[in-house]
C-alpha cells in the first residue's frame, strides 16, 4: 500500500499540529459512499465520544479511528474494487508512535469490533450502511467463535466496541459537531510523554 506524501512524518516537534493539519489537508475527501467527508465523520465520532463523557484517550481514539484512510493514496472507491485498505493497521502503526494503548488499541480494533458485533448481536449487521457491509466482507465477515473469545480477552475490546458504535452513528450530514480545534486538548493529553 502506498503512503501519502501528506502523511505526518513523526519527526515534527508537534505531532498534534501535524494531525490537525492532515485533517485540514485531506479531510474533505469522501468517506466511502457515505454522505459525509472523512473530516465530518471524524468530528462526529469525536463529538459523540465527548457527549458520552469518554476519557480524553477514548475521545482521541474516536476522532482518529479512521486516520489510516488519510495515510494512503488508494482510490476512494477501493472497497468497490475489492481492495481492503487495512486502514485500522496503518492508523494503529502511526498512532502507536505517539499515543498510549488507550488511544491506539481501539483504533486498531474498531474493524474487529464490527466483525465481533455482527457475530454476537442479532440484527447488528442489518443496521450497517451499505458501504460498511461491503467493507465487512473485505475485512473477513463476522467473527467465528474462537475469534469472538480472543477479541473478548483483549483489555480494550469494550473501548473498541464503543468506538465502533460512534463510528456507525457518525454518518449524518446534518449532525452538529465540535470544531476540529476543540479536540486539540484531548489529543495533547493523550500523547505519550
ZIKA-V136520 format. One record per helix or strand of 3 or more residues. SS is the DSSP state (@ for helix, = for strand). FROM is the first residue (numbers start at 1). TO is the last residue. If there is no record, write none. Layout:
SS	FROM	TO
SS	FROM	TO
This chain:
@	15	26
@	38	51
@	56	64
@	67	70
@	78	81
@	87	96
@	101	120
@	124	127
@	130	138
@	145	152
@	157	169
@	180	190
